[in-house]
């Protein structure tokens, strides 16, 4: 029964994580007009996720040790190296089908995040069905604003709507992998989960700080800048509000 509850919950979360993208698909004109606002929201959501969810979770489960901080730095360094390689690859291949590096780095970070979400849901159901259900609800509400922001990043990187939706959908399967591995390995995956959380935190800090915030800084008009700041605050606020469900 644990397998059934877990895989069913992960499937529901994966579908819900695309609901924001489906909404934006129906509002294409609105999306195009508010792309930078979505990027602003993404910055707030990514940083809010790191500092309000991922790092506090590591702190409560073993503490923010030197090893944990090295994991975060490893995440930042790994995403820096990955993006450097992708920029080099992008510069040497002339094709409209080449995906912009920021899209790749975001997809990698999102896949790691989804993997961890799947592992968290599976671990909760191993403890008990009621805990599994409440954890699934929290993860689902957490993913919807995150995926809306991810769609904005992919569109900003030059992908059309259909391709962005497809890549987001494929990334959702990482949650299934995380859940299955957790159920197969049971308690022995704890150390791996901590490492992945730390690396994901570092990756999200890199994406927000190195890729997205510089894009927002290009806009100097006061009114637009205020709106962008409001988007960042909104992203953080959503992540803060989700603390009430944990």
N, C-alpha and C positions, 0 to 999 in steps of 0.2 A: 504493500500500500504506500510505503514511503516513496518508492519510485514513481508510482502513478501520481501522487500528490505533487511531487517535485517537478516532474516533467510537464504536467498540466499547468502548474503555476508559472514555470519558465516560459511556456508557449504563450500564455496569456500576457505576461509581461512584455515579451518580444513584440506581440501584436499591438499592445498599448503604446509601446515606445515609438511606433510608427504613426500613431493617431495624430500627433501634432503635424507630421509631415503631410498626411492626407488632407488635413484642414488647410494647410498652406497651399497645397496643390489646387484646391478649389478656389483659393483666393490669390491666384498668380499675380494679378496686377498689384494687389496690396503688398505682396512679397517683394516685388521688384522696387517698389517705392520705399520700402522700409528695410532694405538689406543691411544698412549700417546699424540700424537699431537692433536687428537680430544679432549682428556681430557684437554689439555692446552687451546685449543680454548674455551672449555666449561667454564673454570675458567674466562677467559677474558670476555666472553659473559654474564655470570651470574653477575659478578661484574660491568661490563659496563652497564648492564640493570638496576642494583640497583642505581648506582651513576650518571648515565646520563639520565635515564628515570623515574624510579619509584619515587625516592626521589625528583628530581626536579618537577615532577608532583604534588606531595604532597605539596611542597613548594609554587608553584604557586596557588594551589587551597586550601587556608586556612592557609598556612604556616607550617613550621616544629615545631609544638607546642610540649609541654611536652607530651601530650596525644599521638601524632604521634610517638614520640620516644619510648614511652612505648609500642606502637603497634609493632615497629620494634624489641624491646627487647623481647616482647611476642613471636614473630615469632622465634627468635633464641632459646629461652627457650623451646618453644613447640616442635621444631624440635630436640633439644637435648633430651628431655624426650621421644619423639617418637622413636628416634634411640636407646636409652638405652633399652627401652622396646623390640624393635625388635631384638637387640643383645641378650637379655636374652631369648627371644622366640626362636631365631635361635640356641642358645647354648643347648636348652633343647629338640629340635626336630631334629632327625637325618633323614634327607630326602634330596634327590637331588632336589626336587621340591621347597624347601624353597628359597624364594627370598632374596638376600643379602640386609641388611638394607639400604645401600646407594641408592639402586635402589628404595626402597619404599619412602624414604625421597625425592628423586628427583621427583618421580611421583606425590607425594602429592603437592610439590611446583609447579610443572608444571601444575597440574590440577587447582590450585588456580590462576596461571597466565592466563591460558586459560579462566577460569571463568571471570576474570577481562577484558580480551580482548573482550569477548562476550558482557559484560556489556558496555564497552567503545563504541563498534560498534553500539549497540542499542541506547545508549545515543546520539551518533552523528546523527543518522538518525532521532531521535526525534527532533533534532534542524533543520535539513534540509537534503535533498537528496544529494546535492553537498558535504556538509561536511561529510556526511556518506560515500560517495564513496572515498574521499581522505583519510579518517581515515582508511577505510578498506584496501586501498593500503599500507599505512604505517604499519598497523598491520601485513599484509601478509608478507611484506619484513622483518619485525622484527622476525616473527615466523620461517622462513625457517632456518636461521643460528642457532636459539635457538634449534630447533628440531634436527638438525644435531648433535649439541653438546649433547643433551639428549640421542640420540641413542648411542653415544660413551660412556656415563656414564653407560647406561644399559648393553652394551656389556662388559665394564670393570668390572661390578659387577657380571659377570658370566652368563648372559642370552644369549641364542642363538638368532640368527637374527630374526627368526619367532616370538618368544615370545616377543622380544623387540619391534618389529613393532606392534604387537597386543596391547601391553600395551600403546604404544604411541598413537595408534588409539583410544583406549578407553578413554584416557586422553583428547583427542580433544573434546569429547562430553561435557566437562565442559563448553566450550564456548557457546554451545547451551543453556545450563541451565542458564548461566549468562545473555545471551541476552533475554531469555524468562522472567526471573524474573524482569529484568530492564523494559521491556515493560509492564509487568503487574503492577509493583509498581510505574512506572514513576519516578517522582522526589524524592519520599520518600526513595530511596535506596542510596542516596548520602553518608550518614554517613557510611553505610555498605561498600560501595566501598572504601572509604578512609581506613577503618580498614583492609580490605582485602589486599589493596596495601601495607600497612605498614607491615602486617604479612608476606606477600610474600617476601618483601625486606629482612626482617630478616631471613626467611627461605633460601633464595638464598645466603646470606652472610654466613650462617652456612654451607651449602652444599659445597660452594667453599673453605671456610677456614678450616673447620674441616675434610672434607672427601677427597676433590680432591687435594688441594695443598700438603698435606702430602704424597700423592701417587707420585706426581711429584718429591718431595724432595728425594725420594729413589734412583733416577737416578743421579749419580755423574759424569758421563763422560761429559767433557766440550762440545763436539760437540752436543750431545743429549740435554744437558741442554740449549744450545743456541737456538736450534730448538724449545724446549718447551717454552722458553721465547718468541720467535717469535710467537708461537701459542697464548699465552696469549695476546700479543700486538694486534694480528690480531683480536681476539675476541672483545677486547675493541674498536678497530678501526671500526669494522663493526657497533657496537652499536653507536659510535660517528657519523658515516656517516649517519645513519638513522635519526639523528637530523635534517638533511637538509630537510627531508620530513614532519616534524611535523609543 
